[in-house]
Amino acid sequence: MATTRRWSAYMEFLDPAHLGDMLAALTEGAEGAALWAGLDVRPGDEHVIKRRFSALIQGSSNLDARLRAAGVDTAIITGTATNVCCESTARDAFMLNYRTLVVSDANATTTDEAHNASLNALFNRFADVFRTDEVVGLLGAGIGSPVAVSGNVRTLVAAGV
């Protein structure tokens, strides 16, 4: 396994009884690592494999380099889990100087309390938080530059370990 793919601290944190099943489910080609079948994937959509909670942290993916090469300065964050992968990516996007928007009704996690706590923490320092209809309105008005959509159809980010 390549060094950038290793995540020993996290692997040691997990229950060994479930580690094998989780890794198998999140391996490329497995059902657990596949994009949702109902996703509107179109020709020309990009597919990025991420290997950490954040899609932007070093060693997770090449997403940052691809976005910068395309002149993207704004990240719109959607997906699961709000308080894990989405929050991690949003914080890193902000720290990497992306304009960061989190879509409140296009993120989810295990409880409303955890979801709302994450949105509040992000709004307090790291991101603007909007509903889907508000983001669609901003995009329709031509606000901002090219946009990366994490977990959606313009730049696809699939889970993987």
C-alpha positions in Angstrom: 0.0 0.0 0.0 1.4 3.4 -1.0 2.4 5.8 1.8 -0.3 8.3 0.8 -3.0 5.6 1.1 -2.0 4.5 4.6 -3.9 5.9 7.5 -2.6 3.9 10.5 -3.9 6.2 13.2 -7.4 5.9 12.0 -7.1 2.1 11.4 -5.9 1.7 14.9 -8.8 3.8 16.2 -11.4 1.5 14.6 -12.9 -1.7 16.1 -10.8 -4.5 14.6 -13.9 -6.7 14.3 -15.4 -4.2 11.7 -12.2 -3.0 10.0 -12.1 -5.7 7.4 -15.7 -5.2 6.3 -15.4 -1.4 6.2 -12.2 -1.5 4.1 -13.7 -4.1 1.7 -16.9 -1.9 1.3 -14.8 1.2 0.6 -12.4 -0.4 -1.9 -12.6 0.8 -5.5 -15.1 -1.3 -7.4 -17.0 -2.3 -4.3 -20.7 -1.3 -4.0 -19.9 0.9 -0.9 -17.5 3.0 -2.9 -19.8 3.4 -5.9 -21.6 6.6 -6.8 -25.3 6.6 -6.0 -27.1 5.0 -8.9 -29.6 7.9 -9.1 -26.9 10.5 -9.5 -27.1 12.4 -12.8 -23.6 11.6 -14.1 -22.9 13.2 -17.4 -20.2 12.9 -20.0 -17.4 15.2 -19.1 -18.1 15.0 -15.3 -14.9 14.5 -13.4 -14.4 11.7 -10.9 -12.0 12.1 -8.0 -11.2 9.4 -5.5 -10.7 10.7 -1.9 -8.9 8.6 0.7 -9.5 10.7 3.9 -12.5 12.4 5.4 -11.5 15.7 3.7 -11.2 15.7 0.0 -8.6 18.4 0.2 -6.1 17.3 2.8 -2.7 16.3 1.6 -2.7 12.6 0.6 -6.5 12.4 0.2 -6.8 13.2 -3.5 -5.6 15.5 -6.2 -8.7 17.6 -6.1 -7.0 20.9 -4.9 -4.6 20.7 -7.8 -7.3 20.0 -10.3 -9.5 22.8 -9.1 -6.7 25.3 -9.1 -5.7 24.2 -12.6 -9.3 24.9 -13.7 -9.3 28.3 -12.1 -12.0 27.3 -9.5 -12.0 29.6 -6.4 -15.3 28.5 -4.9 -16.3 25.1 -3.3 -19.9 24.2 -2.7 -20.1 21.3 -0.2 -22.8 18.6 -0.3 -22.9 15.1 0.9 -22.5 12.9 3.9 -21.7 13.0 6.7 -22.1 16.7 7.5 -20.0 16.5 10.7 -17.3 14.3 9.3 -16.4 14.4 5.5 -18.3 17.5 4.6 -17.1 19.6 7.6 -13.6 18.4 7.1 -13.6 19.3 3.4 -15.3 22.7 4.1 -12.7 23.6 6.8 -9.8 22.6 4.5 -11.4 24.5 1.5 -11.5 27.7 3.6 -8.0 27.2 4.9 -6.8 26.7 1.3 -8.5 30.1 0.4 -11.6 28.8 -1.5 -14.8 30.6 -1.1 -16.7 27.9 0.8 -20.5 27.4 0.7 -22.2 24.5 2.6 -25.6 23.5 1.4 -27.7 22.8 4.6 -30.4 20.7 3.0 -27.9 18.8 0.7 -25.8 17.4 3.6 -26.9 14.8 6.1 -25.6 12.9 9.1 -26.9 10.5 11.7 -28.8 13.0 13.8 -30.3 16.5 13.4 -28.3 17.7 16.4 -25.0 16.6 14.9 -26.0 18.1 11.5 -27.0 21.5 13.0 -24.0 21.6 15.3 -21.7 21.2 12.3 -23.5 23.8 10.2 -23.3 26.2 13.1 -19.6 25.6 13.6 -18.9 26.1 9.9 -21.1 29.2 9.7 -19.3 30.7 12.7 -15.9 30.8 11.0 -15.4 28.7 7.9 -18.2 28.9 5.4 -21.4 30.5 4.3 -24.4 28.2 4.8 -27.3 28.2 2.2 -30.2 26.1 1.2 -30.2 24.4 -2.2 -32.7 27.0 -3.6 -30.5 29.8 -2.5 -27.4 28.3 -4.1 -29.2 27.7 -7.3 -30.3 31.3 -7.3 -26.7 32.5 -6.8 -25.5 30.3 -9.6 -28.3 31.5 -11.9 -27.3 35.1 -11.1 -23.7 34.3 -12.2 -22.3 35.0 -8.7 -18.6 33.9 -8.4 -16.3 32.0 -10.7 -16.3 28.3 -11.7 -17.7 26.2 -8.9 -16.7 22.8 -7.6 -19.5 20.7 -6.2 -18.3 18.1 -3.8 -20.4 14.9 -4.0 -22.5 16.2 -6.9 -22.3 16.1 -10.7 -19.8 18.8 -11.7 -16.9 17.4 -9.8 -17.6 14.0 -8.4 -15.9 12.9 -5.2 -16.4 9.3 -4.3 -15.5 7.8 -1.0 -12.5 5.4 -0.7 -9.9 4.4 1.7 
